[in-house]
Structures are given as C-alpha cells and as structure tokens.
Amino acid sequence: MYSTFRSAATLLILFTLLTGAAYPLALTGLTQVILPEQANGSVIYRDDKVVGSNLIGQSFASAVYFHPRPSAAGQNGYDAAASSGSNLGPLSVKLNERIAASLTAIKDENLAPVPADAVTTSSSGLDPHISLANALRQVERVAVARGVAASQIQRIVDRVAEQPLFGLFGEPQVNVLRINIALDAELGKKNG
C-alpha cells in the first residue's frame, strides 16, 4: 500500500511541475519570442502611455469620436471584470426596449440604414471592432463635430479598416480605439 501511495504522490508532484510550471513557462517563453505583442495583451501606446488594447473595446461617447458597439459588460458597459453577454433572448422585452432606444438615438444623428452592430452587443460585451458599414455611417457626424470635410474622415476610415482574413473570412471591420487615435493624430485632439 505504501508503494502505491508513493507512486501516486510522485506522479502528482511530477505532473504538477510539468503542467503547472514547465509547460506554462515554456509556452510563455515561446510566445514572447514568436509573438511578443500578442503575448503581452496587444497593448496600444500613445505618447509612451498605455491607452488600451487591440483586443478590448472601450466607450467613446463624444461626437468627435467613432462610437463602439453597445456593451452589456457591467452596469455601465465596458467593464472587463464583468465581461459577458446580456443573456437576453430575442423575445426579451428588456432587450427589445434597449435596441429601440439605441435605434432612436442613432437615427436622430443620421437617417441612413443602421447596421446591426450599432445597436446590438457582442457576446463578450467588449468587442473592440465595429463593422465598416457602422464606421461609414458615423463619418458625417465625426466630420461635422471636428469641423473637417467628410472626405478627410473617410480617408482615415479607409486606411484603418481591417480586411477579412485572406479576403474570405468575416467582413471588413474597424478597431474603434485605433481609428480614434488616428483621428487625434491626424486632425488634433478635440474635446467634445
């Protein structure tokens, strides 16, 4: 019986060291060499300060910036500690009321057709991207708020837009933080 216990304890210690220390350390070291930006959270810097991540959305409410998708993460949205969908189904009265309120607010700004991602949350509630259609819908508002021609904003959208993988998977999208940083870099930081 003692030898069985000793064998079990030895295997427990061995596999704890292998799977709890050696394997994670090896993968961390490998990713730091192969993909250092991604291994460190795809952090975005501006003036040597961390302003966000390529992977996590954040709220922008000012008219001078592109607006992200609505967020269901946390009470006020964009709370990474509370990341999750709303768990509201398509027949939920609360969900339909929230979408109707979002639609009303967005249509007040522009009568163009509203892309679904402008009024619906992502599964995590922290999606950093909006569809290209959503970005194009916001061009006029951002141009007016910044006092520049819509064509200037359009050029920035075209430059920052990310194309589908291999031109096949997904649709063109725009990282909201990246485009807002590009706006400030090209047109100057605006308060709004």
C-alpha positions in Angstrom: 0.0 0.0 0.0 2.9 2.3 0.8 4.4 1.8 -2.6 1.0 2.7 -4.3 0.8 5.9 -2.3 4.4 6.8 -3.1 3.8 6.2 -6.8 0.7 8.3 -6.7 2.4 11.1 -4.8 5.4 11.0 -7.2 3.1 11.2 -10.2 1.1 14.1 -8.6 4.3 16.1 -8.0 5.7 15.3 -11.4 2.6 16.3 -13.3 2.0 19.3 -11.1 5.5 20.5 -12.0 5.1 19.6 -15.7 1.6 21.0 -16.3 1.7 23.8 -13.6 5.1 25.2 -14.2 7.2 23.7 -17.0 4.5 23.8 -19.7 3.2 27.3 -19.0 6.7 28.7 -18.7 7.8 27.1 -22.0 4.7 28.4 -23.8 5.1 31.9 -22.3 8.8 32.0 -23.3 7.9 30.7 -26.8 5.2 33.3 -27.4 7.4 36.1 -26.0 9.9 35.2 -28.8 7.4 34.5 -31.6 4.5 36.9 -30.9 5.7 39.4 -28.3 2.9 42.0 -28.9 0.1 39.5 -28.7 1.7 37.7 -25.7 1.6 41.0 -23.8 -2.0 41.8 -24.5 -1.8 43.7 -27.8 -1.4 46.9 -25.9 -1.7 50.2 -27.7 0.5 53.1 -26.7 0.1 56.8 -27.3 2.9 59.2 -26.2 4.5 56.4 -24.3 1.4 55.8 -22.3 -0.9 52.7 -22.4 -4.3 53.8 -23.8 -5.9 50.4 -24.3 -5.7 47.1 -26.1 -6.4 46.0 -29.6 -8.5 43.2 -28.1 -10.7 45.1 -25.6 -13.3 47.7 -26.5 -13.8 50.9 -24.6 -16.5 53.5 -24.5 -16.4 56.7 -26.6 -19.4 59.0 -26.2 -18.1 62.3 -27.7 -19.4 63.3 -31.1 -15.8 63.9 -32.3 -15.0 60.1 -32.0 -16.3 57.0 -33.6 -18.7 55.1 -31.2 -18.2 51.4 -30.4 -20.9 48.8 -30.2 -23.1 48.9 -27.1 -21.7 46.9 -24.2 -23.6 44.6 -21.8 -20.4 44.1 -19.7 -21.1 45.5 -16.3 -23.7 48.1 -15.1 -22.3 50.9 -17.3 -20.8 48.8 -20.0 -17.1 48.1 -20.9 -16.3 46.6 -17.5 -13.8 43.9 -18.3 -14.3 42.3 -14.9 -17.9 41.7 -15.8 -17.4 40.6 -19.4 -20.3 38.6 -20.7 -23.3 38.9 -22.9 -26.5 40.2 -21.6 -28.2 36.7 -21.6 -31.3 38.5 -23.0 -33.0 36.4 -25.7 -34.7 37.7 -28.9 -38.1 37.7 -27.2 -36.9 39.7 -24.2 -38.8 42.9 -23.7 -35.8 44.5 -22.0 -33.6 43.7 -24.9 -36.1 45.0 -27.5 -36.6 48.2 -25.5 -32.8 48.8 -25.3 -32.4 48.2 -29.0 -35.3 50.5 -29.8 -33.8 53.2 -27.6 -30.4 52.8 -29.3 -32.1 52.9 -32.8 -33.9 56.2 -31.9 -30.7 57.8 -30.7 -28.8 56.7 -33.7 -31.5 57.7 -36.2 -31.6 61.2 -34.7 -28.0 61.5 -35.8 -28.4 60.1 -39.4 -31.2 58.6 -41.3 -29.1 56.1 -43.2 -29.8 52.4 -42.6 -28.5 51.2 -39.2 -26.1 48.2 -39.1 -27.0 45.6 -36.6 -23.7 46.0 -34.7 -24.6 49.7 -34.0 -27.5 48.6 -31.7 -26.5 45.1 -30.5 -23.9 43.9 -28.1 -21.2 41.3 -28.8 -21.0 38.1 -26.9 -18.3 39.3 -24.6 -19.7 42.9 -24.4 -16.1 44.1 -25.0 -15.7 43.8 -28.8 -13.2 46.4 -30.0 -14.4 46.4 -33.6 -17.3 47.8 -35.5 -18.3 46.9 -39.0 -17.1 49.0 -41.9 -20.8 49.9 -42.5 -21.1 51.1 -39.0 -18.0 53.2 -39.3 -19.1 54.7 -42.7 -22.4 55.6 -41.1 -20.6 57.7 -38.5 -18.3 59.6 -40.9 -20.6 62.6 -41.4 -21.2 63.1 -37.6 -17.5 62.9 -36.8 -16.6 65.3 -39.7 -19.2 67.9 -38.6 -18.1 67.6 -34.9 -14.5 68.1 -35.9 -15.2 70.8 -38.4 -13.5 69.0 -41.3 -14.6 67.6 -44.7 -16.2 64.1 -44.6 -13.6 63.1 -47.2 -10.8 63.5 -44.7 -12.6 61.3 -42.2 -13.4 58.8 -45.0 -9.7 58.5 -45.9 -8.8 57.7 -42.3 -11.5 55.0 -42.2 -10.2 53.5 -45.4 -6.7 53.5 -44.1 -7.6 52.0 -40.7 -10.2 49.4 -41.9 -9.1 45.8 -41.4 -9.9 43.5 -44.3 -11.2 39.9 -43.9 -8.6 37.1 -43.4 -7.5 36.0 -46.8 -10.3 38.1 -48.2 -12.7 35.4 -47.3 -13.4 35.1 -43.6 -15.6 37.8 -42.0 -16.2 41.2 -43.2 -14.2 44.5 -43.2 -14.1 46.0 -39.7 -12.7 49.0 -37.9 -11.0 48.9 -34.5 -12.6 51.9 -32.7 -9.7 52.7 -30.4 -7.2 52.7 -33.4 -9.4 54.9 -35.6 -10.0 57.4 -32.7 -6.2 57.6 -32.1 -5.7 58.1 -35.9 -8.2 60.9 -35.8 -6.4 62.7 -33.0 -3.0 62.1 -34.6 -4.1 63.5 -38.0 -6.6 66.2 -37.0 -5.5 67.1 -33.5 -7.1 66.1 -30.2 -10.6 67.5 -29.9 -12.8 67.9 -26.8 -16.5 67.3 -27.4 
